[in-house]
Amino acid sequence: HTDTSLAEIEIRRGTGEIRIFHVDYLDAAWRSNPLPSSGDPLTIRVWYEAEKEVAEVVFSLKLHQATGVHLASPDSALQQLEAGTIQPGRGYVDLIMDELLLLPGDYVLSSSITDRDRLHTLDAWERSHALRVVPGSSPEREGAVDLKARWQPPVPHQRGEPGHPNR
């Protein structure tokens, strides 16, 4: 796999019962994909190692533009994922995107594992991995996200007809 870590600027906090040690970007065929394409499927695989059994954890990611703008914070609890009890040893959890809505550009990923109530941080690896998105199936090229919106053809309209803001 390709290393996407920003190890020289490692910022970590947490009690360490579980530690995130790697993040992979995978394509639709589950192959390593260090340069995901806008509009195409992407899985972010977060690898962890647990020192001991830990119950009811929440996995979270934070995505920032390289400029620092916070874009998203997907979290396993918000999606009703019950992680169960994590056993000692290594494992991984996947965040699957059927379609990567980010537009081409440079992004930074943070990852964390907390207790169910998100009050106790087991591990938080801040701004740990680079994510460079390249052009793909999305036709959009400017901004940060593809809104998946579509334009309708123009409709002629006469002043005074319903639907005009200045009748």
Protein Blocks (a to p, Z undefined) as FASTA:
>chain_A
ZZfbffklcccedjhlaccfbdcdddfkopacfbccehiacddddddddfbdcehiaddd
ddddfkopafbdcdfklnopaebjadedddddddddfbafbdcdddddddddddfkopac
fbdcehkbccdddddfblbfgdjbdehiacdddddddehiahiakZZ
